[in-house]
Amino acid sequence: MEYKVVPLEPNLDLKASSTKDASDYLEKFINHYNLQGWKFIRVEVISTYVSGESGCFGLGATPGHTTNKQMVVFQKK
């Protein structure tokens, strides 16, 4: 079996967007790959830790943080 994993990075304005906007975006995203012969399997969330910066003599230092990335998994039809 062949799989494809694609990052899901919608450009939705969170203040103006509705749940319907998000679902429409995901539907179009899935249909785009479906037309290329890929069957949608699921959305996975991958968490990763981003290290902070120490800055110059402590000035401009930023703390580390965890970030989540959504990945869409497809399987070749």
URRADA-V959633 format. One line per field, one symbol per residue. ss: DSSP state (2 for helix, 1 for strand, 0 for the rest). phi: phi as a letter, one per 40 degrees, with the letter a starting at -180 (. if undefined). psi: psi as a letter, one per 20 degrees, with the letter a starting at -180 (. if undefined). A space follows every 50 residues. Layout:
ss->???
phi->???
psi->???
This chain:
ss->00111111000000000022222222222222220001111111111111 001001001001001111111111110
phi->.bbbbbcbbcbbcccccbccccccccccdccdccccgbccbabbbbcacb ccbcgbfgcgcbccacbbbcbbbbbcc
psi->qpqpppqomqmpohhiqrhggghgghghgghghghjjpppgrpqppqqpo qrpiaokipjqqqrrpqppppppqqp.
